[in-house]
Structures are given as structure tokens and as C-alpha cells.
Amino acid sequence: MKIIRVLPLVLLLCFANAELTHGSHGATDIPSASLQETGPGGEFLIRTAKQLAELPISAGMHYVLMNDIDLPPNWVPIGSGAHPFEGKFDGGGHTIRGLSIAGRPTEPQGLFGTIQDAEIYNLVLENAKITLTGDATAGLLVGAVTDSLINNITIIGGAITSGGESIVGGLAGRIAGETYILDCETDTDITGSIAGGIVGQAIGANLSTNANHKMEILRCKATGSVTATAPSKGQHPAMVSGVAGGFIGQGAFVLIEDSASYGTVTGQNVGGFVGELANFSRVLYSYAQGDVFSCGLGGSVGGFVGVIKSGSCIEFSYSGGAVAAHSQSHQEWDIGGFAGTILANDAPTTITHSFSFSPWVVGPADSNVQRFVGSSPHGGVNGCYAALSSMVVKDSALMHVLPSAFGADGGDVSNTQVEVLARRLGWRRGVIPIHD
């Protein structure tokens, strides 16, 4: 009798677990009962949030969103590390609203969690929000990407806040391999230890100096603030660290072209466009308009790039935001209107035919503060210019004035605030002549 009574309970638990696995986008080739309508090419048509939540993830599947949809709270990402999404998703130009994810994750987070050999295109995300604790990888569209195509995605009014050691981006958290991101726009506020307005971290396939890039980000635009923090370090709450770029946090073996960033960037190694650029990466015909601010334990701060190294190059690009750094103790900074630090000791690393229109470049008196590049011990600047109107300020009083001028929370740095601060310090005695 006991066996007869227990058996139905066991079966009930099994069915319950099966539903949970399916709702979590488990490894299944079979569309759910709610996802049976197909188009002329055999693609599955999605009309409801329930159908999207039950999306199978297997290779070769093709889905088309047929109308705008609103998501329920506590979204479960499509695809995981063990079972990535490997199909094609065509948003049809429609909008998905209200993505909401919160908690301490064990998998990459986003509308899609992990994708591989996949395509996602023609989609708008609106009012998406991810709030995470602990270590995390997250992007509003997708958390982790490998060997995939993302094309024509627009994200409006999104935000990611992540603690711990996190890699976060407005579009994607981490991208790897032969991945292409084309014609995408984000309007997001991003906070994490490695953070970017489009992508947090981009690590392409290894290549030599003469090889073609197998990871490309083309014709994309990022708007909104980007902040890199490292709360696990235990520093003063007014300080931040980590790596941040208005467009991309860290890039290696990646080509970026015809792209732009507009938001304020805050962190330790920070740039208005990219925080760190390494390993034969290349940026062409791109620009950064946002102000760049750093307060913490020293680092590299640039209007366009924080650190560029290891055979990378930037060409035909410009920066236009104010650049400022502050420390509560005597720390070493490299601060430049365009680049913080160029490290060319291991491979030729260059910035050519580029410009800085930064109105102000400010930093502590014992730091490297220059109109164009803060520090370039091995050269690497060719055919570059900074606006003659750009003012450079070096003064130890910054350590006491900056917190009240910019706000202890490391808030937005406006040109007006920088001008007021610089005039309070008597900037005329701090002007540094331009030099390559």
C-alpha cells in the first residue's frame, strides 16, 4: 500500500520537474503545444510571451516574432552554458517590453542567456532591467555569445546593475570567437566591474598581425552612462575601480568600425569609447562624446581609450568629452584627452590620424596629464592633434576639490562643472603645450 501511495507522488514530482526544465529552455527539439504555427518557410511564429518562454533552443530552429509583447517578471533566459540557443530569431522589427531579471545568477543573464552559432536580428527591447548580486555575466539582449551574428537590435531605456566580479554590457555581456555585431543601438545605464555600453568584454579568435579579424562590431552606437565598480575590493565608497568604456569595456582580437558612444564613463582604467584595447585589435572611424571620470587608486583615463597595448591600433577617430581623475591619496595616473596609456613594448601599438576635442583634461599634480596621451613611453602617436582650446590642469588641490565638484558618488561630469573647477584652481598656470 505504501508503494501504491508513493508512486503517484513520485510521478507528480517528475512531471513538475519536466515543466520546470521546459520553462527554463531545456535541451529539446520539440516545440511546445503553444508553439505550432509556422510560416511559409517552416519558421515558427511567436505571438505571446508564453510562446517565447517555451522556445526550444536546438540548432537549426528558426523563429519569427509576429507582434509586440510584454514579458512577465522574473524572466528565465533562453539558453544556458550547457544548452546554448543555436537557432535563428527574427524579431520582425517588433518590440519586447519589460524584461526583468534579479538575483544571484549561476548562468549568463539576458533575454537570451547563452547563444552559440546563432543569429538574432530585427528586434527592439524596451524598459529592460537586470539587477544582480555576486559574480555575473549579463547583457540586456544576451549574456554570453560565441560564434554568432547579432544584427539590427535597438535597446531603449535599459539598465544593468551588477555587484561582485561582473562582465556587463548594454547589448551583450561577453562575446567570443567569430562573432559579428552589426547596426545595433543601446540607450542604457550599465554598472559592473567590467562594463561597456554595447559589450562588456570582447575576445575574438587569436590572430597574427597580418590576419583578418574574425570578430567585428560595425556601425553601432551606445548612449547612456557606464560605471565600473569593484565592491569586493573594499575601497572607500566614493572610489570606483574596474574597467569601463562607453562602447566596450575590454577588447582583444576585435575590429570596431564606424561606431560611437555618447555616455558618461566612470571607473579606474576607463575610456570614453573603450577601457582596454589589446591583442591586435583595431578601431576605425569611431568617436566618443561622453565625459570620462575616475576616482580611486590610480589608473589610465582617456577621452577615447584608457589603455591600448599589444599591437592594437586606433585610426581616424576622435574624442570630445571632458576628462578628469581624482584620488584621495597620492596614486599614479595616466590621463589624456584621447588616451590614458599606450603600451607598445611587446608589439607596435599606434594611434594615428586621430583627434581630441576634450575641453578639459584634469588630474592630480603628481600624475601624467596631457592634452592627447597621458603616457606613451614607447611612442606610437602619429598624425594626431588636440584642440588648442583644450585646457590641461594639474594641481594637488584636486584631491580636495573634486569630491565636492563632481559629487562623492562619482556622478556625471559635465563640461560646466569641469570649467568651474578648473577656474577655481587657476587653470592658466596649469596649461601644458600640445605635443605628439
HUFENPE-V521085 format. One record per pair of residues at least 12 apart in sequence whose ideal C-beta (glycine too) atoms are under 6 Angstrom apart, sorted by the first residue. I is the first residue (numbers start at 0). GAP is how many residues later the second one is. D is the distance in Angstrom with one decimal. If there is no record, write none. Layout:
i=I gap=GAP d=D
i=I gap=GAP d=D
//
This chain:
i=23 gap=52 d=5.1
i=24 gap=32 d=5.2
i=24 gap=53 d=4.8
i=24 gap=54 d=6.0
i=26 gap=56 d=4.1
i=27 gap=28 d=5.1
i=28 gap=29 d=4.6
i=30 gap=13 d=5.9
i=30 gap=25 d=5.7
i=31 gap=22 d=4.0
i=33 gap=16 d=5.6
i=33 gap=17 d=5.2
i=34 gap=16 d=4.8
i=42 gap=19 d=4.1
i=42 gap=21 d=5.0
i=43 gap=19 d=5.0
i=44 gap=19 d=5.6
i=44 gap=21 d=5.1
i=45 gap=17 d=5.6
i=45 gap=19 d=5.0
i=46 gap=19 d=5.0
i=46 gap=20 d=5.9
i=48 gap=20 d=5.1
i=48 gap=22 d=5.3
i=54 gap=23 d=5.4
i=56 gap=22 d=5.1
i=56 gap=26 d=5.8
i=56 gap=28 d=4.5
i=58 gap=27 d=3.9
i=60 gap=26 d=3.7
i=61 gap=26 d=4.5
i=62 gap=26 d=5.1
i=63 gap=26 d=4.6
i=63 gap=28 d=5.6
i=64 gap=26 d=4.8
i=64 gap=27 d=4.9
i=64 gap=29 d=4.9
i=66 gap=27 d=5.8
i=67 gap=26 d=5.0
i=67 gap=27 d=4.5
i=68 gap=27 d=5.7
i=69 gap=27 d=4.9
i=69 gap=28 d=5.1
i=70 gap=27 d=4.8
i=70 gap=28 d=5.4
i=72 gap=27 d=4.7
i=74 gap=24 d=5.6
i=74 gap=26 d=5.4
i=76 gap=32 d=5.7
i=76 gap=33 d=5.7
i=76 gap=36 d=3.1
i=77 gap=34 d=4.7
i=78 gap=33 d=5.3
i=78 gap=34 d=4.8
i=78 gap=35 d=4.7
i=78 gap=36 d=5.6
i=79 gap=27 d=4.9
i=79 gap=33 d=5.3
i=79 gap=34 d=5.6
i=80 gap=26 d=5.9
i=80 gap=33 d=5.3
i=83 gap=30 d=4.3
i=83 gap=31 d=5.6
i=83 gap=32 d=4.1
i=84 gap=27 d=5.5
i=84 gap=30 d=4.6
i=84 gap=33 d=5.3
i=85 gap=30 d=5.7
i=85 gap=31 d=5.2
i=85 gap=32 d=5.4
i=87 gap=31 d=4.5
i=88 gap=31 d=4.7
i=89 gap=32 d=5.5
i=90 gap=31 d=4.5
i=90 gap=32 d=2.7
i=91 gap=30 d=5.9
i=92 gap=29 d=5.3
i=94 gap=29 d=4.2
i=94 gap=31 d=5.3
i=95 gap=29 d=5.5
i=96 gap=29 d=4.6
i=96 gap=30 d=5.6
i=97 gap=29 d=5.8
i=98 gap=12 d=5.6
i=98 gap=29 d=3.7
i=99 gap=29 d=5.5
i=100 gap=29 d=4.6
i=101 gap=29 d=4.6
i=103 gap=29 d=4.8
i=103 gap=30 d=4.3
i=104 gap=27 d=5.7
i=104 gap=31 d=5.2
i=107 gap=29 d=4.3
i=107 gap=35 d=2.6
i=107 gap=36 d=4.0
i=108 gap=21 d=5.8
i=108 gap=29 d=4.1
i=108 gap=34 d=4.8
i=109 gap=28 d=6.0
i=109 gap=29 d=4.7
i=109 gap=30 d=5.9
i=109 gap=31 d=5.6
i=109 gap=32 d=4.6
i=109 gap=33 d=4.4
i=110 gap=30 d=5.6
i=111 gap=30 d=4.1
i=112 gap=30 d=5.1
i=113 gap=30 d=4.6
i=114 gap=27 d=5.5
i=114 gap=30 d=5.5
i=114 gap=33 d=5.2
i=115 gap=30 d=4.5
i=116 gap=30 d=5.2
i=117 gap=30 d=4.5
i=118 gap=30 d=4.6
i=119 gap=30 d=5.3
i=120 gap=30 d=4.0
i=120 gap=31 d=5.3
i=121 gap=30 d=5.1
i=122 gap=30 d=5.4
i=123 gap=30 d=4.7
i=124 gap=15 d=5.8
i=124 gap=30 d=4.7
i=125 gap=30 d=4.8
i=126 gap=30 d=5.0
i=127 gap=12 d=4.5
i=127 gap=30 d=4.3
i=128 gap=30 d=5.1
i=129 gap=30 d=4.6
i=130 gap=30 d=5.0
i=131 gap=30 d=4.3
i=132 gap=30 d=5.0
i=133 gap=30 d=4.5
i=134 gap=29 d=4.3
i=134 gap=30 d=4.8
i=135 gap=26 d=4.7
i=135 gap=30 d=4.4
i=136 gap=30 d=4.8
i=136 gap=36 d=4.2
i=136 gap=37 d=5.3
i=137 gap=22 d=5.5
i=137 gap=24 d=6.0
i=137 gap=30 d=5.0
i=137 gap=35 d=4.8
i=138 gap=30 d=4.7
i=138 gap=32 d=5.5
i=138 gap=33 d=3.8
i=138 gap=34 d=4.2
i=139 gap=15 d=5.3
i=139 gap=18 d=4.6
i=140 gap=12 d=5.8
i=140 gap=30 d=5.2
i=141 gap=30 d=5.0
i=142 gap=30 d=4.8
i=143 gap=30 d=5.0
i=144 gap=27 d=5.2
i=144 gap=30 d=4.3
i=144 gap=34 d=5.4
i=145 gap=30 d=4.8
i=145 gap=31 d=4.7
i=146 gap=30 d=4.2
i=146 gap=31 d=4.9
i=147 gap=31 d=5.4
i=148 gap=31 d=5.1
i=149 gap=31 d=4.8
i=150 gap=31 d=4.6
i=151 gap=31 d=4.9
i=152 gap=31 d=4.5
i=153 gap=31 d=4.9
i=154 gap=31 d=4.4
i=154 gap=33 d=5.9
i=155 gap=31 d=5.3
i=157 gap=30 d=4.0
i=158 gap=30 d=4.6
i=159 gap=30 d=5.1
i=160 gap=30 d=4.8
i=161 gap=30 d=4.3
i=162 gap=68 d=5.5
i=164 gap=28 d=5.3
i=165 gap=26 d=3.9
i=165 gap=27 d=5.2
i=166 gap=27 d=4.7
i=166 gap=33 d=4.2
i=166 gap=34 d=4.9
i=167 gap=22 d=5.6
i=167 gap=24 d=3.5
i=167 gap=27 d=5.2
i=167 gap=32 d=4.8
i=168 gap=27 d=4.7
i=168 gap=29 d=6.0
i=168 gap=30 d=4.2
i=168 gap=31 d=3.9
i=169 gap=16 d=3.6
i=169 gap=18 d=3.7
i=169 gap=20 d=5.5
i=169 gap=27 d=4.9
i=169 gap=28 d=5.8
i=170 gap=13 d=5.7
i=170 gap=15 d=5.4
i=170 gap=27 d=5.0
i=171 gap=27 d=5.1
i=172 gap=27 d=4.9
i=173 gap=27 d=4.8
i=174 gap=24 d=5.6
i=174 gap=27 d=5.0
i=175 gap=27 d=5.2
i=176 gap=28 d=5.8
i=177 gap=27 d=5.9
i=177 gap=36 d=4.3
i=178 gap=36 d=5.3
i=179 gap=36 d=5.2
i=180 gap=36 d=4.5
i=181 gap=36 d=5.2
i=182 gap=36 d=5.0
i=183 gap=36 d=4.7
i=184 gap=36 d=4.8
i=185 gap=12 d=5.9
i=185 gap=36 d=5.1
i=186 gap=36 d=4.6
i=186 gap=37 d=5.4
i=187 gap=36 d=4.5
i=188 gap=35 d=5.0
i=188 gap=36 d=4.9
i=189 gap=36 d=4.9
i=190 gap=36 d=4.5
i=192 gap=37 d=4.9
i=192 gap=49 d=4.1
i=193 gap=49 d=5.0
i=193 gap=55 d=4.4
i=193 gap=56 d=5.8
i=194 gap=31 d=5.1
i=194 gap=33 d=4.9
i=194 gap=49 d=4.7
i=194 gap=54 d=5.1
i=195 gap=49 d=5.0
i=195 gap=52 d=4.2
i=195 gap=53 d=4.0
i=196 gap=25 d=2.9
i=196 gap=29 d=5.3
i=196 gap=49 d=5.1
i=196 gap=50 d=5.4
i=196 gap=64 d=5.4
i=196 gap=66 d=5.9
i=197 gap=22 d=5.5
i=197 gap=24 d=4.9
i=197 gap=49 d=5.3
i=197 gap=50 d=5.9
i=198 gap=49 d=4.9
i=199 gap=49 d=4.7
i=200 gap=48 d=5.8
i=200 gap=49 d=4.7
i=201 gap=46 d=5.8
i=201 gap=49 d=4.7
i=201 gap=52 d=4.6
i=202 gap=49 d=5.0
i=203 gap=49 d=3.4
i=203 gap=50 d=4.8
i=206 gap=46 d=5.7
i=208 gap=71 d=5.8
i=208 gap=102 d=5.9
i=212 gap=42 d=3.8
i=214 gap=39 d=4.6
i=215 gap=39 d=4.7
i=216 gap=39 d=4.7
i=217 gap=39 d=5.1
i=217 gap=40 d=6.0
i=218 gap=39 d=4.8
i=219 gap=39 d=4.7
i=220 gap=39 d=4.9
i=221 gap=24 d=5.9
i=221 gap=25 d=5.0
i=221 gap=39 d=4.5
i=222 gap=39 d=4.6
i=222 gap=40 d=5.7
i=223 gap=39 d=4.5
i=224 gap=38 d=4.9
i=224 gap=39 d=4.8
i=225 gap=18 d=4.9
i=225 gap=20 d=5.6
i=225 gap=37 d=5.9
i=225 gap=39 d=4.9
i=226 gap=39 d=4.6
i=227 gap=14 d=3.2
i=227 gap=15 d=5.5
i=227 gap=16 d=3.5
i=227 gap=39 d=3.2
i=228 gap=13 d=5.8
i=229 gap=12 d=4.8
i=237 gap=170 d=4.4
i=238 gap=56 d=5.5
i=238 gap=57 d=4.2
i=239 gap=26 d=5.8
i=239 gap=27 d=5.6
i=239 gap=56 d=5.6
i=239 gap=170 d=5.4
i=240 gap=27 d=3.9
i=240 gap=55 d=4.9
i=241 gap=25 d=5.1
i=241 gap=26 d=5.8
i=242 gap=26 d=4.9
i=242 gap=32 d=3.9
i=242 gap=33 d=5.5
i=243 gap=21 d=5.2
i=243 gap=23 d=3.6
i=243 gap=26 d=4.7
i=243 gap=31 d=5.1
i=244 gap=26 d=5.1
i=244 gap=28 d=5.7
i=244 gap=29 d=4.0
i=244 gap=30 d=4.1
i=245 gap=15 d=3.2
i=245 gap=17 d=5.2
i=245 gap=19 d=4.8
i=245 gap=26 d=5.0
i=245 gap=27 d=5.6
i=245 gap=42 d=5.4
i=245 gap=44 d=5.0
i=246 gap=14 d=4.1
i=246 gap=26 d=4.8
i=247 gap=26 d=5.0
i=248 gap=26 d=4.9
i=249 gap=26 d=4.7
i=250 gap=23 d=5.8
i=250 gap=26 d=5.2
i=250 gap=30 d=4.9
i=251 gap=26 d=4.7
i=251 gap=27 d=3.9
i=252 gap=26 d=5.0
i=253 gap=27 d=4.9
i=254 gap=27 d=5.1
i=255 gap=27 d=4.7
i=256 gap=27 d=4.5
i=256 gap=28 d=5.8
i=257 gap=27 d=5.1
i=258 gap=27 d=4.6
i=259 gap=27 d=5.3
i=260 gap=12 d=5.2
i=260 gap=27 d=4.9
i=261 gap=27 d=4.8
i=261 gap=28 d=5.5
i=262 gap=27 d=4.6
i=263 gap=26 d=5.0
i=263 gap=27 d=5.1
i=263 gap=148 d=4.8
i=264 gap=25 d=5.8
i=264 gap=27 d=4.9
i=265 gap=27 d=5.0
i=265 gap=144 d=4.9
i=267 gap=26 d=5.9
i=267 gap=28 d=4.9
i=267 gap=31 d=3.9
i=268 gap=30 d=4.7
i=268 gap=31 d=4.9
i=268 gap=37 d=4.2
i=268 gap=38 d=5.5
i=269 gap=22 d=5.7
i=269 gap=24 d=5.5
i=269 gap=31 d=5.6
i=269 gap=36 d=4.9
i=270 gap=31 d=4.7
i=270 gap=33 d=5.5
i=270 gap=34 d=4.0
i=270 gap=35 d=4.2
i=271 gap=16 d=3.2
i=271 gap=18 d=5.1
i=271 gap=20 d=4.9
i=271 gap=31 d=4.9
i=271 gap=32 d=5.4
i=271 gap=47 d=5.2
i=271 gap=49 d=5.2
i=272 gap=15 d=3.9
i=272 gap=31 d=4.8
i=273 gap=31 d=5.1
i=274 gap=31 d=4.7
i=275 gap=31 d=4.8
i=276 gap=28 d=5.7
i=276 gap=31 d=4.6
i=276 gap=35 d=4.7
i=277 gap=31 d=5.2
i=277 gap=32 d=4.4
i=277 gap=34 d=5.9
i=278 gap=31 d=5.0
i=279 gap=31 d=4.4
i=280 gap=31 d=4.3
i=281 gap=31 d=5.4
i=282 gap=31 d=4.6
i=282 gap=34 d=5.9
i=283 gap=31 d=5.3
i=283 gap=32 d=5.9
i=284 gap=31 d=5.0
i=285 gap=31 d=4.8
i=286 gap=30 d=5.9
i=286 gap=31 d=4.8
i=287 gap=16 d=5.0
i=287 gap=31 d=4.8
i=288 gap=31 d=4.7
i=288 gap=32 d=5.8
i=289 gap=31 d=4.8
i=290 gap=30 d=4.1
i=290 gap=31 d=4.6
i=290 gap=122 d=4.0
i=291 gap=29 d=5.8
i=291 gap=31 d=4.8
i=292 gap=31 d=5.3
i=292 gap=120 d=4.3
i=293 gap=31 d=4.4
i=294 gap=31 d=4.3
i=294 gap=115 d=5.7
i=296 gap=34 d=5.4
i=297 gap=33 d=3.2
i=297 gap=34 d=4.7
i=297 gap=35 d=5.4
i=299 gap=34 d=4.7
i=299 gap=40 d=3.1
i=299 gap=41 d=4.1
i=300 gap=22 d=6.0
i=300 gap=24 d=4.8
i=300 gap=34 d=4.8
i=300 gap=39 d=4.7
i=301 gap=34 d=4.9
i=301 gap=36 d=5.8
i=301 gap=37 d=4.1
i=301 gap=38 d=4.1
i=302 gap=16 d=3.3
i=302 gap=18 d=5.5
i=302 gap=20 d=4.9
i=302 gap=34 d=5.0
i=302 gap=35 d=5.3
i=302 gap=53 d=5.7
i=302 gap=55 d=4.5
i=303 gap=15 d=3.9
i=303 gap=34 d=4.9
i=304 gap=34 d=4.9
i=305 gap=34 d=4.7
i=306 gap=34 d=4.8
i=307 gap=34 d=5.5
i=307 gap=41 d=5.8
i=308 gap=34 d=3.8
i=308 gap=40 d=5.6
i=309 gap=36 d=5.8
i=309 gap=37 d=5.6
i=310 gap=36 d=3.4
i=310 gap=38 d=6.0
i=311 gap=37 d=5.6
i=312 gap=37 d=4.7
i=313 gap=37 d=4.7
i=313 gap=40 d=5.9
i=314 gap=37 d=5.0
i=314 gap=38 d=5.7
i=315 gap=37 d=5.1
i=316 gap=37 d=4.8
i=317 gap=37 d=4.1
i=318 gap=19 d=5.1
i=318 gap=37 d=5.2
i=318 gap=39 d=5.9
i=319 gap=37 d=4.5
i=321 gap=36 d=6.0
i=321 gap=37 d=5.6
i=321 gap=38 d=4.5
i=321 gap=91 d=5.8
i=321 gap=93 d=5.3
i=321 gap=96 d=4.3
i=322 gap=14 d=5.8
i=322 gap=35 d=5.4
i=322 gap=38 d=4.8
i=323 gap=38 d=4.5
i=323 gap=89 d=5.7
i=324 gap=38 d=4.5
i=325 gap=72 d=5.6
i=325 gap=76 d=3.6
i=329 gap=36 d=5.8
i=332 gap=30 d=5.3
i=332 gap=34 d=3.7
i=333 gap=34 d=4.8
i=333 gap=40 d=3.4
i=333 gap=41 d=4.0
i=334 gap=28 d=4.1
i=334 gap=34 d=4.6
i=334 gap=39 d=4.6
i=335 gap=34 d=5.1
i=335 gap=36 d=5.6
i=335 gap=37 d=4.4
i=335 gap=38 d=3.9
i=336 gap=19 d=3.6
i=336 gap=21 d=3.7
i=336 gap=24 d=4.7
i=336 gap=34 d=5.0
i=336 gap=35 d=5.6
i=336 gap=49 d=5.3
i=336 gap=53 d=5.7
i=337 gap=18 d=4.0
i=337 gap=34 d=5.0
i=338 gap=34 d=4.7
i=339 gap=34 d=4.8
i=340 gap=34 d=5.0
i=341 gap=31 d=5.8
i=341 gap=34 d=4.1
i=341 gap=38 d=4.6
i=343 gap=34 d=3.9
i=343 gap=36 d=4.6
i=344 gap=33 d=5.4
i=348 gap=31 d=5.1
i=349 gap=30 d=4.7
i=350 gap=30 d=5.4
i=350 gap=33 d=5.9
i=351 gap=30 d=4.5
i=351 gap=31 d=5.4
i=352 gap=30 d=4.7
i=353 gap=30 d=5.0
i=354 gap=30 d=5.3
i=355 gap=16 d=5.3
i=355 gap=30 d=4.3
i=356 gap=30 d=4.9
i=357 gap=32 d=5.5
i=358 gap=56 d=5.4
i=359 gap=31 d=5.3
i=359 gap=58 d=4.1
i=359 gap=62 d=5.8
i=360 gap=31 d=4.9
i=361 gap=31 d=4.2
i=363 gap=32 d=6.0
i=363 gap=34 d=5.3
i=364 gap=29 d=4.9
i=364 gap=30 d=5.4
i=364 gap=31 d=4.2
i=368 gap=23 d=5.7
i=368 gap=25 d=4.9
i=370 gap=15 d=3.8
i=370 gap=19 d=5.1
i=370 gap=21 d=5.7
i=370 gap=63 d=4.9
i=371 gap=12 d=5.9
i=371 gap=14 d=4.6
i=380 gap=55 d=4.9
i=385 gap=48 d=5.2
i=390 gap=36 d=5.2
i=391 gap=39 d=5.8
i=391 gap=40 d=4.3
i=392 gap=29 d=4.8
i=392 gap=32 d=6.0
i=392 gap=34 d=4.8
i=392 gap=37 d=4.4
i=393 gap=36 d=5.1
i=394 gap=30 d=4.8
i=396 gap=28 d=5.7
i=404 gap=12 d=5.8
i=404 gap=16 d=4.4
//
